[in-house]
Amino acid sequence: MRKYGERMSFSGGAENTLSVQVSRHNCPGSLHDGDITLRITQGEEQVHISPDTFQSILDWLGHGQSQ
């Protein structure tokens, strides 16, 4: 598992270069407050996604490990 704050940029696909940083979900009152998330940044846009959700997306596409 990567450590908080680690970042990687990805390029070469159909999309513009994006970066992914390991961060924490900070939403006071949420059941998931403080959980690890992946902060995906592309241009001015940002989205936080949990590793479990990311894996579910890969599974849905047929690229996941838990097929």
C-alpha positions in Angstrom: 0.0 0.0 0.0 1.2 3.5 -0.8 1.8 6.1 1.9 -0.3 9.2 2.4 1.0 12.0 0.2 2.5 9.8 -2.5 1.7 11.0 -6.0 2.1 9.5 -9.5 1.3 11.0 -12.9 -0.1 8.9 -15.7 0.0 9.7 -19.4 -0.1 8.0 -22.8 -3.8 7.1 -22.8 -6.7 8.7 -24.6 -7.2 11.2 -21.7 -5.0 14.1 -20.7 -2.2 13.5 -18.2 -3.6 13.0 -14.8 -2.1 12.6 -11.3 -3.2 10.4 -8.5 -2.3 11.2 -4.9 -3.0 9.0 -1.8 -4.9 11.2 0.6 -7.5 11.0 3.4 -11.2 11.5 3.0 -12.1 14.4 5.3 -15.8 14.8 5.8 -16.8 15.4 9.4 -19.7 13.3 10.3 -19.2 10.8 7.5 -18.9 7.1 8.3 -15.7 7.2 6.2 -14.1 10.3 7.7 -10.3 9.8 7.7 -10.4 6.8 5.3 -7.8 6.5 2.6 -8.8 7.9 -0.8 -7.2 8.4 -4.2 -7.3 12.1 -5.2 -7.4 12.1 -9.0 -6.5 15.4 -10.6 -6.8 16.2 -14.3 -6.4 19.8 -15.3 -8.6 21.9 -12.9 -10.9 18.9 -12.0 -10.5 16.7 -8.9 -12.3 13.7 -7.6 -11.8 11.6 -4.5 -12.4 7.9 -4.9 -11.8 5.0 -2.5 -9.6 2.1 -3.4 -12.6 -0.2 -3.1 -14.7 1.8 -5.6 -11.7 2.0 -8.0 -11.4 -1.8 -7.8 -15.2 -2.2 -8.4 -14.8 0.0 -11.6 -12.0 -2.2 -12.8 -14.0 -5.3 -12.1 -17.0 -3.9 -14.0 -14.7 -3.2 -17.0 -13.4 -6.7 -16.8 -9.9 -5.6 -15.8 -10.0 -6.3 -12.1 -8.4 -9.0 -10.0 -11.5 -10.4 -8.4 -13.3 -11.7 -11.4 
